[in-house]
Amino acid sequence: MLMLRQSSGVGMRTDEPRVCGETEEIAVYENDADVLRISNRSQVSIGIIEVLKSWTSPKQYETAIMSVACYAKIHGYDFHILKDTSYNEQCLQKDASFLRHCIAANALKDYDYVLFLDSDIGVVNPKRRIEEFIEPQTNIIFYDRFYNWEVMAGSYLVKNSSWSRDFLNGFANYESRLPKPDHGSDNGALHAYLGEILAPHSSLFKTCLLIYKAVKGQGSLFLYEACIREALGNTTHFGNITILPKGAGWARDPRVTNSKWCREFDFMMHNWKTKTEKRQNSRFHPISAPTGQNFFVWYNPFFGKFDLNLCSPRNFTWNYVNTLMETPDSVRAQMETYKHKVEALKTNLLKTLSRIHHLTASEAGRKDIRLELGKILSSINETWESYVI
């Protein structure tokens, strides 16, 4: 078991992870030989769950993981990082991207709600709470990715119910129904799964599935996901399922504002991988990322490293890099600009979708439809980078 131990001294530093035992949980707090269970001070019990492959080191996401660990201690949430070998009798999926959702379904039994997180999601603002996003009548809440039109598969807030557990297990089991070859992993599967639950009789959904089965590159995957979102419509609330619109979720990509953020409404950031982490050294930092900058580059908003001993309900003081902090008006304006660009790209892509939908509704034979669809998707794949901002 890998344990990120409490260090003795958010000033901010961590002890090295150490290996001990063969249990399946990568625990985040240690109190002598026992894992420290911090009682949840909310009226509902909330657990934060991440799943890592057995051979993956938490150091690959060190800043993200330690920020979530400190945040959990501040608010009294349990935080578990589970190995992908957890619940190996219940979860038989071979692909870790799907296996993790089965693990989440099993871990959910211990809480009223679970916030499932990709391990590269970190907390930038500890003053916000998970409870802000709970909708009592909804079983699972997703959010809209900012840089495109995907529903985020790597994070959701899920209520402990038989419906939720069935949903997550069905999502995990979609592994056995994937088309070949470029299916987009669980991101692609989630859209098909949502479509068959929320829009099973839509003629457009049937077109989306044809595209999904023919996906052979990033461009056609983007088209397929845009198709599913179009089939679902502009609604955000679907009974048991909510999909929060851009900017309304708990996390967003730092690229949108070139890693700048504001205290007033930002909460979590995605894509905090150690290998793409940068330190901001200049006095001026633009809110728009320079042309040609790697999409996944992000600037660490913190000075130093976290010291979990200093993370407590009485200590919200995190040490920030001031040049990465921005006014709410400036951040909102940049997010709106980015959102309009994404919507314009989606609108352009949907023109192609209209052609395909008319084609599938025509009297043409299946072979002719497949050939024409292949030509259209090949053209999109050649220019897919134009759909990434």
Secondary structure, DSSP 8 states (H G I E B T S, - for coil): -EE--------------EE--S-SEEES--BTTB-------SSS-EEEEEEE-TT--GGGGHHHHHHHHHHHHHHT-EEEEEETTTTTTT---SSHHHHHHHHHHHHGGGSSEEEEE-TT-EES-TTS-GGGG--TT-SEEEEB-SSSS-B-SSEEEEE-SHHHHHHHHHHHHGGGG--SS---HHHHHHHHHHHHHH-TT-HHHHHHHHHHHH--SHHHHHHHHHHHHHHH-S-SEETTEEEE-TTSSSEE-GGGGTT-B-TTT--EES---GGGEE---SS---SS--TT--TT-EE--BSS---GGG-BTTB----B-GGGB--HHHHHHHHHHHHHHHHHHHHHHHHHHHHHHHHHTSS--HHHHHHHHHHHHHHHHHTGGGG--
